[in-house]
């Protein structure tokens, strides 16, 4: 993956998509689990947005590693990179549980055979795990974003002007 596009580092450009899609996936998954009317309306949307967030995660990490190698060593950047590397398991769990919850609660189109419902304890268990994964993912992406902002802006006010 190229490290620059139009003279700008790719990481800040790509990470903005990640910063939008990961929290959006978190919100949609929590709404789908907690609000049946939203779940019926949204269908597979929470799982689909979670998949986009999952795909964007390693792309953001890869471009971040490219940028990290182009910059002088900095403890703030190193901390941001460490936190960024931890996001992938969260987005994997979020996608798997969102897709699983959708699968267990979907309403099939009119078919000849009636739908056999899943055991409520299974649906509830997957829903609780999906909400926990969403909360963990949201917290982790906030930690990553905060550390990235600190790394990017820590020297913003200390220009050598005199």
Helices and strands as residue ranges (DSSP letters): E 4-5, E 8-9, H 10-34, H 36-42, H 45-70, H 75-85, H 87-105, H 120-153
